[in-house]
């Protein structure tokens, strides 16, 4: 029962547009799949990560076409793929890098906000650059209309 709530919360974050009924069904499926596969505890992280990335991918792919822009295109490059890579490194090589078993998960957890922050800054700069280009273009057009700037 506790796992169903765990999955429901995680899936609600990954699939915010899904109904609670659909999320409940997905949480039951994830809980049942984990027990059906007879997953050993050391593979639980990998299973959770896989389910979350599949859910996140579904969320991104089902967005309306109008929302698929620069922000949409940069998310997998800056956040999703690198996070997947860090997760793979953690799940396969954590003890090879450092003897402390929690270190790899600290790196993984730290990468999540860092990845989002980098993505946000890149998108913010891109959007502001676009606005400044539009405003400078608008300003040039106004000056030409007023006869203050010669057209070459």
N, CA, C and O atoms as a GROMACS GRO file, in nm:
protein
  608
    1UNK      N    1   0.083  -0.120   0.000
    1UNK     CA    2   0.000   0.000   0.000
    1UNK      C    3   0.087   0.126   0.000
    1UNK      O    4   0.057   0.224  -0.069
    2UNK      N    5   0.195   0.122   0.078
    2UNK     CA    6   0.287   0.236   0.084
    2UNK      C    7   0.350   0.262  -0.053
    2UNK      O    8   0.368   0.378  -0.093
    3UNK      N    9   0.384   0.157  -0.125
    3UNK     CA   10   0.443   0.173  -0.258
    3UNK      C   11   0.347   0.239  -0.356
    3UNK      O   12   0.390   0.313  -0.444
    4UNK      N   13   0.219   0.213  -0.343
    4UNK     CA   14   0.120   0.276  -0.432
    4UNK      C   15   0.122   0.427  -0.412
    4UNK      O   16   0.118   0.502  -0.509
    5UNK      N   17   0.129   0.472  -0.287
    5UNK     CA   18   0.137   0.616  -0.259
    5UNK      C   19   0.269   0.674  -0.310
    5UNK      O   20   0.273   0.785  -0.362
    6UNK      N   21   0.376   0.598  -0.293
    6UNK     CA   22   0.507   0.640  -0.344
    6UNK      C   23   0.499   0.664  -0.495
    6UNK      O   24   0.539   0.769  -0.545
    7UNK      N   25   0.446   0.564  -0.567
    7UNK     CA   26   0.436   0.575  -0.712
    7UNK      C   27   0.339   0.685  -0.754
    7UNK      O   28   0.365   0.757  -0.851
    8UNK      N   29   0.229   0.698  -0.684
    8UNK     CA   30   0.131   0.800  -0.718
    8UNK      C   31   0.196   0.938  -0.711
    8UNK      O   32   0.179   1.019  -0.803
    9UNK      N   33   0.269   0.966  -0.604
    9UNK     CA   34   0.335   1.096  -0.588
    9UNK      C   35   0.438   1.122  -0.696
    9UNK      O   36   0.443   1.231  -0.754
   10UNK      N   37   0.521   1.024  -0.725
   10UNK     CA   38   0.622   1.041  -0.829
   10UNK      C   39   0.560   1.060  -0.966
   10UNK      O   40   0.603   1.145  -1.044
   11UNK      N   41   0.459   0.979  -0.995
   11UNK     CA   42   0.396   0.988  -1.126
   11UNK      C   43   0.314   1.117  -1.142
   11UNK      O   44   0.301   1.169  -1.252
   12UNK      N   45   0.259   1.168  -1.033
   12UNK     CA   46   0.187   1.295  -1.038
   12UNK      C   47   0.283   1.407  -1.077
   12UNK      O   48   0.245   1.498  -1.151
   13UNK      N   49   0.405   1.401  -1.028
   13UNK     CA   50   0.506   1.502  -1.064
   13UNK      C   51   0.549   1.487  -1.209
   13UNK      O   52   0.572   1.586  -1.278
   14UNK      N   53   0.559   1.363  -1.257
   14UNK     CA   54   0.605   1.339  -1.394
   14UNK      C   55   0.492   1.357  -1.497
   14UNK      O   56   0.518   1.390  -1.612
   15UNK      N   57   0.368   1.334  -1.454
   15UNK     CA   58   0.253   1.340  -1.545
   15UNK      C   59   0.146   1.433  -1.488
   15UNK      O   60   0.037   1.387  -1.452
   16UNK      N   61   0.173   1.563  -1.478
   16UNK     CA   62   0.079   1.654  -1.412
   16UNK      C   63  -0.055   1.668  -1.483
   16UNK      O   64  -0.154   1.706  -1.420
   17UNK      N   65  -0.062   1.638  -1.611
   17UNK     CA   66  -0.187   1.652  -1.686
   17UNK      C   67  -0.275   1.528  -1.681
   17UNK      O   68  -0.386   1.530  -1.734
   18UNK      N   69  -0.228   1.422  -1.620
   18UNK     CA   70  -0.307   1.299  -1.612
   18UNK      C   71  -0.407   1.308  -1.497
   18UNK      O   72  -0.382   1.375  -1.397
   19UNK      N   73  -0.519   1.242  -1.512
   19UNK     CA   74  -0.620   1.240  -1.406
   19UNK      C   75  -0.571   1.153  -1.291
   19UNK      O   76  -0.483   1.069  -1.308
   20UNK      N   77  -0.630   1.175  -1.174
   20UNK     CA   78  -0.592   1.094  -1.058
   20UNK      C   79  -0.625   0.947  -1.080
   20UNK      O   80  -0.554   0.859  -1.031
   21UNK      N   81  -0.732   0.920  -1.153
   21UNK     CA   82  -0.770   0.781  -1.181
   21UNK      C   83  -0.662   0.714  -1.267
   21UNK      O   84  -0.621   0.601  -1.240
   22UNK      N   85  -0.616   0.784  -1.370
   22UNK     CA   86  -0.510   0.729  -1.456
   22UNK      C   87  -0.380   0.712  -1.378
   22UNK      O   88  -0.310   0.613  -1.395
   23UNK      N   89  -0.349   0.810  -1.294
   23UNK     CA   90  -0.228   0.800  -1.211
   23UNK      C   91  -0.237   0.684  -1.114
   23UNK      O   92  -0.139   0.614  -1.090
   24UNK      N   93  -0.356   0.663  -1.057
   24UNK     CA   94  -0.375   0.549  -0.967
   24UNK      C   95  -0.352   0.417  -1.039
   24UNK      O   96  -0.290   0.326  -0.985
   25UNK      N   97  -0.404   0.408  -1.161
   25UNK     CA   98  -0.384   0.286  -1.241
   25UNK      C   99  -0.235   0.266  -1.272
   25UNK      O  100  -0.184   0.154  -1.264
   26UNK      N  101  -0.167   0.375  -1.306
   26UNK     CA  102  -0.023   0.366  -1.334
   26UNK      C  103   0.055   0.328  -1.209
   26UNK      O  104   0.150   0.250  -1.216
   27UNK      N  105   0.015   0.381  -1.094
   27UNK     CA  106   0.081   0.348  -0.967
   27UNK      C  107   0.062   0.200  -0.934
   27UNK      O  108   0.156   0.134  -0.889
   28UNK      N  109  -0.059   0.150  -0.956
   28UNK     CA  110  -0.083   0.007  -0.934
   28UNK      C  111   0.000  -0.078  -1.028
   28UNK      O  112   0.057  -0.179  -0.987
   29UNK      N  113   0.007  -0.038  -1.154
   29UNK     CA  114   0.085  -0.111  -1.254
   29UNK      C  115   0.233  -0.112  -1.217
   29UNK      O  116   0.299  -0.216  -1.226
   30UNK      N  117   0.286   0.003  -1.175
   30UNK     CA  118   0.428   0.010  -1.138
   30UNK      C  119   0.456  -0.077  -1.015
   30UNK      O  120   0.557  -0.147  -1.010
   31UNK      N  121   0.367  -0.072  -0.917
   31UNK     CA  122   0.384  -0.153  -0.796
   31UNK      C  123   0.378  -0.301  -0.829
   31UNK      O  124   0.461  -0.379  -0.784
   32UNK      N  125   0.280  -0.338  -0.909
   32UNK     CA  126   0.263  -0.479  -0.948
   32UNK      C  127   0.382  -0.525  -1.033
   32UNK      O  128   0.431  -0.637  -1.016
   33UNK      N  129   0.429  -0.439  -1.124
   33UNK     CA  130   0.542  -0.475  -1.211
   33UNK      C  131   0.667  -0.501  -1.130
   33UNK      O  132   0.742  -0.594  -1.159
   34UNK      N  133   0.689  -0.419  -1.030
   34UNK     CA  134   0.808  -0.436  -0.947
   34UNK      C  135   0.804  -0.570  -0.874
   34UNK      O  136   0.906  -0.639  -0.865
   35UNK      N  137   0.687  -0.607  -0.823
   35UNK     CA  138   0.678  -0.736  -0.753
   35UNK      C  139   0.674  -0.852  -0.852
   35UNK      O  140   0.726  -0.960  -0.822
   36UNK      N  141   0.613  -0.832  -0.969
   36UNK     CA  142   0.605  -0.937  -1.070
   36UNK      C  143   0.744  -0.972  -1.122
   36UNK      O  144   0.775  -1.089  -1.146
   37UNK      N  145   0.827  -0.871  -1.140
   37UNK     CA  146   0.962  -0.894  -1.189
   37UNK      C  147   1.052  -0.956  -1.082
   37UNK      O  148   1.161  -1.003  -1.112
   38UNK      N  149   1.005  -0.954  -0.958
   38UNK     CA  150   1.086  -1.011  -0.851
   38UNK      C  151   1.216  -0.934  -0.835
   38UNK      O  152   1.321  -0.991  -0.805
   39UNK      N  153   1.207  -0.804  -0.856
   39UNK     CA  154   1.325  -0.720  -0.853
   39UNK      C  155   1.393  -0.724  -0.717
   39UNK      O  156   1.329  -0.713  -0.613
   40UNK      N  157   1.523  -0.740  -0.721
   40UNK     CA  158   1.602  -0.738  -0.600
   40UNK      C  159   1.621  -0.593  -0.556
   40UNK      O  160   1.621  -0.504  -0.641
   41UNK      N  161   1.637  -0.569  -0.429
   41UNK     CA  162   1.647  -0.430  -0.379
   41UNK      C  163   1.755  -0.346  -0.449
   41UNK      O  164   1.736  -0.226  -0.466
   42UNK      N  165   1.866  -0.406  -0.488
   42UNK     CA  166   1.972  -0.328  -0.551
   42UNK      C  167   1.933  -0.276  -0.689
   42UNK      O  168   1.999  -0.188  -0.743
   43UNK      N  169   1.826  -0.331  -0.748
   43UNK     CA  170   1.780  -0.284  -0.879
   43UNK      C  171   1.660  -0.191  -0.871
   43UNK      O  172   1.610  -0.146  -0.974
   44UNK      N  173   1.614  -0.162  -0.751
   44UNK     CA  174   1.496  -0.077  -0.734
   44UNK      C  175   1.518   0.063  -0.790
   44UNK      O  176   1.429   0.118  -0.855
   45UNK      N  177   1.636   0.121  -0.766
   45UNK     CA  178   1.664   0.255  -0.818
   45UNK      C  179   1.652   0.258  -0.969
   45UNK      O  180   1.592   0.350  -1.026
   46UNK      N  181   1.709   0.160  -1.034
   46UNK     CA  182   1.706   0.154  -1.180
   46UNK      C  183   1.564   0.141  -1.231
   46UNK      O  184   1.527   0.204  -1.330
   47UNK      N  185   1.483   0.060  -1.164
   47UNK     CA  186   1.343   0.044  -1.202
   47UNK      C  187   1.267   0.175  -1.187
   47UNK      O  188   1.193   0.215  -1.277
   48UNK      N  189   1.284   0.241  -1.074
   48UNK     CA  190   1.216   0.369  -1.049
   48UNK      C  191   1.259   0.472  -1.152
   48UNK      O  192   1.175   0.542  -1.208
   49UNK      N  193   1.388   0.481  -1.179
   49UNK     CA  194   1.438   0.577  -1.277
   49UNK      C  195   1.380   0.548  -1.415
   49UNK      O  196   1.340   0.642  -1.485
   50UNK      N  197   1.374   0.424  -1.455
   50UNK     CA  198   1.320   0.387  -1.586
   50UNK      C  199   1.173   0.427  -1.597
   50UNK      O  200   1.132   0.487  -1.697
   51UNK      N  201   1.094   0.395  -1.496
   51UNK     CA  202   0.952   0.430  -1.498
   51UNK      C  203   0.934   0.582  -1.505
   51UNK      O  204   0.850   0.631  -1.580
   52UNK      N  205   1.012   0.656  -1.426
   52UNK     CA  206   1.000   0.802  -1.428
   52UNK      C  207   1.040   0.862  -1.562
   52UNK      O  208   0.976   0.956  -1.610
   53UNK      N  209   1.144   0.808  -1.624
   53UNK     CA  210   1.185   0.862  -1.754
   53UNK      C  211   1.086   0.826  -1.864
   53UNK      O  212   1.065   0.905  -1.956
   54UNK      N  213   1.026   0.709  -1.856
   54UNK     CA  214   0.921   0.674  -1.953
   54UNK      C  215   0.802   0.767  -1.933
   54UNK      O  216   0.747   0.818  -2.031
   55UNK      N  217   0.762   0.790  -1.808
   55UNK     CA  218   0.650   0.880  -1.780
   55UNK      C  219   0.680   1.022  -1.825
   55UNK      O  220   0.595   1.088  -1.885
   56UNK      N  221   0.800   1.069  -1.797
   56UNK     CA  222   0.840   1.203  -1.840
   56UNK      C  223   0.841   1.215  -1.992
   56UNK      O  224   0.800   1.318  -2.047
   57UNK      N  225   0.887   1.112  -2.059
   57UNK     CA  226   0.889   1.112  -2.205
   57UNK      C  227   0.748   1.116  -2.262
   57UNK      O  228   0.721   1.188  -2.358
   58UNK      N  229   0.658   1.039  -2.202
   58UNK     CA  230   0.518   1.041  -2.245
   58UNK      C  231   0.460   1.181  -2.227
   58UNK      O  232   0.391   1.232  -2.316
   59UNK      N  233   0.488   1.243  -2.114
   59UNK     CA  234   0.439   1.378  -2.087
   59UNK      C  235   0.491   1.476  -2.192
   59UNK      O  236   0.414   1.557  -2.244
   60UNK      N  237   0.618   1.469  -2.224
   60UNK     CA  238   0.676   1.562  -2.321
   60UNK      C  239   0.622   1.536  -2.462
   60UNK      O  240   0.593   1.631  -2.535
   61UNK      N  241   0.610   1.411  -2.499
   61UNK     CA  242   0.564   1.378  -2.635
   61UNK      C  243   0.416   1.410  -2.657
   61UNK      O  244   0.375   1.433  -2.770
   62UNK      N  245   0.337   1.411  -2.551
   62UNK     CA  246   0.193   1.438  -2.566
   62UNK      C  247   0.158   1.585  -2.549
   62UNK      O  248   0.041   1.621  -2.547
   63UNK      N  249   0.258   1.669  -2.537
   63UNK     CA  250   0.231   1.813  -2.528
   63UNK      C  251   0.175   1.862  -2.660
   63UNK      O  252   0.207   1.806  -2.765
   64UNK      N  253   0.092   1.966  -2.657
   64UNK     CA  254   0.040   2.023  -2.782
   64UNK      C  255   0.154   2.074  -2.870
   64UNK      O  256   0.256   2.119  -2.820
   65UNK      N  257   0.134   2.067  -3.000
   65UNK     CA  258   0.238   2.107  -3.094
   65UNK      C  259   0.281   2.253  -3.073
   65UNK      O  260   0.398   2.287  -3.093
   66UNK      N  261   0.187   2.337  -3.033
   66UNK     CA  262   0.219   2.478  -3.010
   66UNK      C  263   0.321   2.498  -2.898
   66UNK      O  264   0.392   2.599  -2.897
   67UNK      N  265   0.329   2.403  -2.805
   67UNK     CA  266   0.424   2.413  -2.694
   67UNK      C  267   0.560   2.352  -2.726
   67UNK      O  268   0.652   2.359  -2.644
   68UNK      N  269   0.574   2.294  -2.842
   68UNK     CA  270   0.701   2.229  -2.878
   68UNK      C  271   0.790   2.331  -2.947
   68UNK      O  272   0.789   2.344  -3.070
   69UNK      N  273   0.867   2.402  -2.866
   69UNK     CA  274   0.952   2.510  -2.913
   69UNK      C  275   1.094   2.491  -2.861
   69UNK      O  276   1.135   2.379  -2.831
   70UNK      N  277   1.169   2.599  -2.852
   70UNK     CA  278   1.307   2.593  -2.805
   70UNK      C  279   1.316   2.532  -2.664
   70UNK      O  280   1.402   2.449  -2.637
   71UNK      N  281   1.227   2.575  -2.576
   71UNK     CA  282   1.226   2.526  -2.438
   71UNK      C  283   1.203   2.375  -2.438
   71UNK      O  284   1.272   2.302  -2.366
   72UNK      N  285   1.108   2.330  -2.516
   72UNK     CA  286   1.077   2.187  -2.528
   72UNK      C  287   1.196   2.109  -2.584
   72UNK      O  288   1.229   2.001  -2.535
   73UNK      N  289   1.260   2.165  -2.685
   73UNK     CA  290   1.370   2.095  -2.752
   73UNK      C  291   1.496   2.086  -2.667
   73UNK      O  292   1.573   1.990  -2.680
   74UNK      N  293   1.518   2.183  -2.580
   74UNK     CA  294   1.641   2.182  -2.500
   74UNK      C  295   1.630   2.096  -2.374
   74UNK      O  296   1.731   2.056  -2.318
   75UNK      N  297   1.509   2.068  -2.329
   75UNK     CA  298   1.491   1.991  -2.205
   75UNK      C  299   1.559   1.855  -2.210
   75UNK      O  300   1.634   1.822  -2.118
   76UNK      N  301   1.536   1.773  -2.314
   76UNK     CA  302   1.602   1.642  -2.314
   76UNK      C  303   1.754   1.652  -2.326
   76UNK      O  304   1.826   1.567  -2.272
   77UNK      N  305   1.803   1.752  -2.395
   77UNK     CA  306   1.948   1.765  -2.417
   77UNK      C  307   2.019   1.808  -2.289
   77UNK      O  308   2.126   1.757  -2.256
   78UNK      N  309   1.958   1.903  -2.216
   78UNK     CA  310   2.025   1.960  -2.099
   78UNK      C  311   1.990   1.886  -1.970
   78UNK      O  312   2.073   1.877  -1.880
   79UNK      N  313   1.868   1.832  -1.960
   79UNK     CA  314   1.825   1.770  -1.835
   79UNK      C  315   1.813   1.618  -1.847
   79UNK      O  316   1.882   1.544  -1.776
   80UNK      N  317   1.727   1.570  -1.935
   80UNK     CA  318   1.692   1.427  -1.936
   80UNK      C  319   1.808   1.334  -1.970
   80UNK      O  320   1.838   1.243  -1.894
   81UNK      N  321   1.874   1.357  -2.083
   81UNK     CA  322   1.982   1.266  -2.122
   81UNK      C  323   2.097   1.265  -2.020
   81UNK      O  324   2.141   1.158  -1.978
   82UNK      N  325   2.147   1.384  -1.980
   82UNK     CA  326   2.254   1.380  -1.880
   82UNK      C  327   2.212   1.314  -1.748
   82UNK      O  328   2.291   1.244  -1.685
   83UNK      N  329   2.087   1.336  -1.706
   83UNK     CA  330   2.040   1.274  -1.583
   83UNK      C  331   2.032   1.123  -1.597
   83UNK      O  332   2.064   1.049  -1.504
   84UNK      N  333   1.990   1.077  -1.713
   84UNK     CA  334   1.988   0.934  -1.739
   84UNK      C  335   2.130   0.877  -1.732
   84UNK      O  336   2.153   0.772  -1.672
   85UNK      N  337   2.223   0.948  -1.792
   85UNK     CA  338   2.363   0.905  -1.791
   85UNK      C  339   2.417   0.899  -1.648
   85UNK      O  340   2.481   0.801  -1.610
   86UNK      N  341   2.391   1.002  -1.569
   86UNK     CA  342   2.436   1.004  -1.429
   86UNK      C  343   2.372   0.888  -1.352
   86UNK      O  344   2.437   0.825  -1.269
   87UNK      N  345   2.245   0.860  -1.379
   87UNK     CA  346   2.177   0.747  -1.315
   87UNK      C  347   2.239   0.614  -1.351
   87UNK      O  348   2.255   0.526  -1.266
   88UNK      N  349   2.275   0.598  -1.478
   88UNK     CA  350   2.340   0.474  -1.520
   88UNK      C  351   2.475   0.458  -1.452
   88UNK      O  352   2.510   0.349  -1.407
   89UNK      N  353   2.549   0.566  -1.444
   89UNK     CA  354   2.680   0.562  -1.377
   89UNK      C  355   2.660   0.524  -1.230
   89UNK      O  356   2.733   0.442  -1.176
   90UNK      N  357   2.560   0.587  -1.167
   90UNK     CA  358   2.536   0.555  -1.025
   90UNK      C  359   2.501   0.409  -1.006
   90UNK      O  360   2.554   0.342  -0.918
   91UNK      N  361   2.410   0.360  -1.090
   91UNK     CA  362   2.363   0.223  -1.068
   91UNK      C  363   2.464   0.116  -1.107
   91UNK      O  364   2.455   0.003  -1.060
   92UNK      N  365   2.560   0.149  -1.192
   92UNK     CA  366   2.656   0.047  -1.236
   92UNK      C  367   2.797   0.066  -1.181
   92UNK      O  368   2.872  -0.031  -1.168
   93UNK      N  369   2.834   0.190  -1.150
   93UNK     CA  370   2.974   0.217  -1.115
   93UNK      C  371   2.995   0.289  -0.984
   93UNK      O  372   3.107   0.330  -0.953
   94UNK      N  373   2.890   0.306  -0.906
   94UNK     CA  374   2.900   0.387  -0.784
   94UNK      C  375   3.013   0.341  -0.693
   94UNK      O  376   3.094   0.422  -0.650
   95UNK      N  377   3.019   0.214  -0.663
   95UNK     CA  378   3.120   0.165  -0.570
   95UNK      C  379   3.259   0.164  -0.633
   95UNK      O  380   3.359   0.160  -0.560
   96UNK      N  381   3.268   0.166  -0.764
   96UNK     CA  382   3.400   0.170  -0.829
   96UNK      C  383   3.465   0.308  -0.813
   96UNK      O  384   3.587   0.318  -0.808
   97UNK      N  385   3.384   0.412  -0.804
   97UNK     CA  386   3.438   0.548  -0.791
   97UNK      C  387   3.471   0.582  -0.646
   97UNK      O  388   3.577   0.637  -0.617
   98UNK      N  389   3.379   0.550  -0.557
   98UNK     CA  390   3.392   0.587  -0.417
   98UNK      C  391   3.339   0.473  -0.331
   98UNK      O  392   3.241   0.409  -0.368
   99UNK      N  393   3.401   0.448  -0.219
   99UNK     CA  394   3.358   0.338  -0.132
   99UNK      C  395   3.226   0.371  -0.060
   99UNK      O  396   3.152   0.280  -0.022
  100UNK      N  397   3.197   0.497  -0.040
  100UNK     CA  398   3.074   0.536   0.029
  100UNK      C  399   2.956   0.515  -0.065
  100UNK      O  400   2.948   0.580  -0.169
  101UNK      N  401   2.865   0.426  -0.029
  101UNK     CA  402   2.753   0.391  -0.119
  101UNK      C  403   2.653   0.504  -0.137
  101UNK      O  404   2.575   0.500  -0.232
  102UNK      N  405   2.653   0.604  -0.050
  102UNK     CA  406   2.558   0.715  -0.065
  102UNK      C  407   2.611   0.826  -0.155
  102UNK      O  408   2.534   0.911  -0.199
  103UNK      N  409   2.738   0.826  -0.182
  103UNK     CA  410   2.798   0.934  -0.261
  103UNK      C  411   2.736   0.944  -0.399
  103UNK      O  412   2.702   1.054  -0.444
  104UNK      N  413   2.720   0.831  -0.466
  104UNK     CA  414   2.664   0.833  -0.601
  104UNK      C  415   2.524   0.890  -0.603
  104UNK      O  416   2.488   0.963  -0.695
  105UNK      N  417   2.444   0.858  -0.502
  105UNK     CA  418   2.309   0.910  -0.500
  105UNK      C  419   2.307   1.060  -0.469
  105UNK      O  420   2.218   1.132  -0.515
  106UNK      N  421   2.404   1.106  -0.393
  106UNK     CA  422   2.416   1.250  -0.368
  106UNK      C  423   2.445   1.322  -0.499
  106UNK      O  424   2.386   1.427  -0.527
  107UNK      N  425   2.534   1.267  -0.578
  107UNK     CA  426   2.565   1.326  -0.708
  107UNK      C  427   2.441   1.326  -0.796
  107UNK      O  428   2.411   1.426  -0.861
  108UNK      N  429   2.370   1.216  -0.800
  108UNK     CA  430   2.248   1.205  -0.879
  108UNK      C  431   2.144   1.309  -0.834
  108UNK      O  432   2.089   1.382  -0.916
  109UNK      N  433   2.119   1.314  -0.703
  109UNK     CA  434   2.021   1.409  -0.651
  109UNK      C  435   2.065   1.554  -0.671
  109UNK      O  436   1.981   1.640  -0.695
  110UNK      N  437   2.194   1.581  -0.663
  110UNK     CA  438   2.243   1.716  -0.684
  110UNK      C  439   2.232   1.754  -0.832
  110UNK      O  440   2.210   1.871  -0.864
  111UNK      N  441   2.247   1.657  -0.920
  111UNK     CA  442   2.242   1.688  -1.062
  111UNK      C  443   2.103   1.732  -1.106
  111UNK      O  444   2.090   1.809  -1.202
  112UNK      N  445   1.999   1.685  -1.040
  112UNK     CA  446   1.862   1.721  -1.079
  112UNK      C  447   1.841   1.872  -1.073
  112UNK      O  448   1.804   1.931  -1.175
  113UNK      N  449   1.864   1.939  -0.959
  113UNK     CA  450   1.844   2.085  -0.959
  113UNK      C  451   1.947   2.159  -1.043
  113UNK      O  452   1.916   2.263  -1.102
  114UNK      N  453   2.069   2.107  -1.050
  114UNK     CA  454   2.171   2.173  -1.133
  114UNK      C  455   2.130   2.166  -1.280
  114UNK      O  456   2.140   2.267  -1.351
  115UNK      N  457   2.084   2.050  -1.326
  115UNK     CA  458   2.039   2.036  -1.464
  115UNK      C  459   1.922   2.129  -1.494
  115UNK      O  460   1.920   2.194  -1.599
  116UNK      N  461   1.826   2.136  -1.403
  116UNK     CA  462   1.712   2.225  -1.424
  116UNK      C  463   1.755   2.371  -1.423
  116UNK      O  464   1.703   2.452  -1.500
  117UNK      N  465   1.848   2.406  -1.335
  117UNK     CA  466   1.896   2.544  -1.329
  117UNK      C  467   1.967   2.584  -1.458
  117UNK      O  468   1.943   2.692  -1.511
  118UNK      N  469   2.054   2.497  -1.508
  118UNK     CA  470   2.123   2.525  -1.634
  118UNK      C  471   2.021   2.539  -1.747
  118UNK      O  472   2.032   2.631  -1.829
  119UNK      N  473   1.925   2.450  -1.752
  119UNK     CA  474   1.820   2.456  -1.855
  119UNK      C  475   1.742   2.587  -1.845
  119UNK      O  476   1.716   2.652  -1.947
  120UNK      N  477   1.706   2.625  -1.724
  120UNK     CA  478   1.632   2.749  -1.705
  120UNK      C  479   1.713   2.869  -1.753
  120UNK      O  480   1.660   2.956  -1.823
  121UNK      N  481   1.840   2.875  -1.716
  121UNK     CA  482   1.925   2.988  -1.756
  121UNK      C  483   1.940   2.993  -1.907
  121UNK      O  484   1.930   3.100  -1.967
  122UNK      N  485   1.965   2.878  -1.970
  122UNK     CA  486   1.978   2.874  -2.117
  122UNK      C  487   1.850   2.925  -2.183
  122UNK      O  488   1.855   3.006  -2.275
  123UNK      N  489   1.736   2.877  -2.136
  123UNK     CA  490   1.608   2.920  -2.193
  123UNK      C  491   1.582   3.067  -2.167
  123UNK      O  492   1.534   3.139  -2.255
  124UNK      N  493   1.613   3.113  -2.046
  124UNK     CA  494   1.594   3.254  -2.011
  124UNK      C  495   1.678   3.344  -2.101
  124UNK      O  496   1.629   3.444  -2.154
  125UNK      N  497   1.804   3.308  -2.118
  125UNK     CA  498   1.892   3.388  -2.203
  125UNK      C  499   1.845   3.387  -2.348
  125UNK      O  500   1.848   3.490  -2.415
  126UNK      N  501   1.802   3.273  -2.396
  126UNK     CA  502   1.753   3.262  -2.533
  126UNK      C  503   1.628   3.347  -2.554
  126UNK      O  504   1.616   3.418  -2.654
  127UNK      N  505   1.536   3.340  -2.460
  127UNK     CA  506   1.412   3.417  -2.472
  127UNK      C  507   1.442   3.566  -2.462
  127UNK      O  508   1.386   3.644  -2.539
  128UNK      N  509   1.529   3.608  -2.370
  128UNK     CA  510   1.564   3.750  -2.359
  128UNK      C  511   1.640   3.799  -2.480
  128UNK      O  512   1.621   3.912  -2.524
  129UNK      N  513   1.726   3.714  -2.536
  129UNK     CA  514   1.798   3.753  -2.658
  129UNK      C  515   1.699   3.774  -2.771
  129UNK      O  516   1.712   3.868  -2.849
  130UNK      N  517   1.600   3.687  -2.781
  130UNK     CA  518   1.497   3.701  -2.883
  130UNK      C  519   1.418   3.829  -2.864
  130UNK      O  520   1.384   3.896  -2.961
  131UNK      N  521   1.387   3.864  -2.738
  131UNK     CA  522   1.314   3.988  -2.711
  131UNK      C  523   1.398   4.109  -2.745
  131UNK      O  524   1.348   4.206  -2.802
  132UNK      N  525   1.528   4.105  -2.710
  132UNK     CA  526   1.613   4.220  -2.740
  132UNK      C  527   1.632   4.236  -2.890
  132UNK      O  528   1.639   4.348  -2.940
  133UNK      N  529   1.641   4.125  -2.962
  133UNK     CA  530   1.651   4.135  -3.108
  133UNK      C  531   1.523   4.192  -3.166
  133UNK      O  532   1.528   4.273  -3.259
  134UNK      N  533   1.409   4.152  -3.113
  134UNK     CA  534   1.282   4.205  -3.161
  134UNK      C  535   1.270   4.353  -3.129
  134UNK      O  536   1.226   4.431  -3.213
  135UNK      N  537   1.309   4.392  -3.007
  135UNK     CA  538   1.296   4.533  -2.969
  135UNK      C  539   1.394   4.619  -3.048
  135UNK      O  540   1.360   4.732  -3.085
  136UNK      N  541   1.516   4.570  -3.075
  136UNK     CA  542   1.611   4.649  -3.154
  136UNK      C  543   1.564   4.658  -3.298
  136UNK      O  544   1.582   4.761  -3.363
  137UNK      N  545   1.504   4.552  -3.348
  137UNK     CA  546   1.449   4.556  -3.483
  137UNK      C  547   1.332   4.652  -3.489
  137UNK      O  548   1.318   4.727  -3.585
  138UNK      N  549   1.249   4.651  -3.386
  138UNK     CA  550   1.136   4.742  -3.378
  138UNK      C  551   1.185   4.885  -3.370
  138UNK      O  552   1.131   4.974  -3.437
  139UNK      N  553   1.289   4.909  -3.288
  139UNK     CA  554   1.346   5.042  -3.273
  139UNK      C  555   1.403   5.092  -3.406
  139UNK      O  556   1.385   5.208  -3.441
  140UNK      N  557   1.472   5.004  -3.480
  140UNK     CA  558   1.527   5.043  -3.611
  140UNK      C  559   1.416   5.077  -3.709
  140UNK      O  560   1.427   5.172  -3.785
  141UNK      N  561   1.308   5.001  -3.706
  141UNK     CA  562   1.195   5.028  -3.794
  141UNK      C  563   1.132   5.163  -3.760
  141UNK      O  564   1.095   5.238  -3.850
  142UNK      N  565   1.120   5.194  -3.633
  142UNK     CA  566   1.062   5.322  -3.590
  142UNK      C  567   1.151   5.438  -3.635
  142UNK      O  568   1.101   5.540  -3.682
  143UNK      N  569   1.283   5.422  -3.620
  143UNK     CA  570   1.375   5.528  -3.659
  143UNK      C  571   1.369   5.552  -3.810
  143UNK      O  572   1.375   5.666  -3.855
  144UNK      N  573   1.358   5.445  -3.888
  144UNK     CA  574   1.347   5.460  -4.033
  144UNK      C  575   1.218   5.532  -4.071
  144UNK      O  576   1.217   5.616  -4.161
  145UNK      N  577   1.110   5.499  -4.002
  145UNK     CA  578   0.982   5.565  -4.030
  145UNK      C  579   0.987   5.713  -3.998
  145UNK      O  580   0.927   5.795  -4.067
  146UNK      N  581   1.061   5.747  -3.892
  146UNK     CA  582   1.072   5.886  -3.851
  146UNK      C  583   1.180   5.961  -3.928
  146UNK      O  584   1.199   6.081  -3.907
  147UNK      N  585   1.251   5.893  -4.016
  147UNK     CA  586   1.354   5.956  -4.098
  147UNK      C  587   1.482   5.982  -4.024
  147UNK      O  588   1.564   6.062  -4.070
  148UNK      N  589   1.505   5.919  -3.910
  148UNK     CA  590   1.625   5.942  -3.832
  148UNK      C  591   1.739   5.847  -3.871
  148UNK      O  592   1.853   5.869  -3.830
  149UNK      N  593   1.710   5.746  -3.946
  149UNK     CA  594   1.813   5.651  -3.984
  149UNK      C  595   1.801   5.626  -4.133
  149UNK      O  596   1.692   5.604  -4.185
  150UNK      N  597   1.914   5.630  -4.199
  150UNK     CA  598   1.914   5.603  -4.343
  150UNK      C  599   1.911   5.455  -4.368
  150UNK      O  600   1.976   5.377  -4.298
  151UNK      N  601   1.838   5.416  -4.467
  151UNK     CA  602   1.833   5.275  -4.507
  151UNK      C  603   1.944   5.252  -4.606
  151UNK      O  604   1.954   5.326  -4.704
  152UNK      N  605   2.026   5.152  -4.584
  152UNK     CA  606   2.138   5.128  -4.675
  152UNK      C  607   2.102   5.027  -4.780
  152UNK      O  608   2.185   4.995  -4.865
   0.00000   0.00000   0.00000
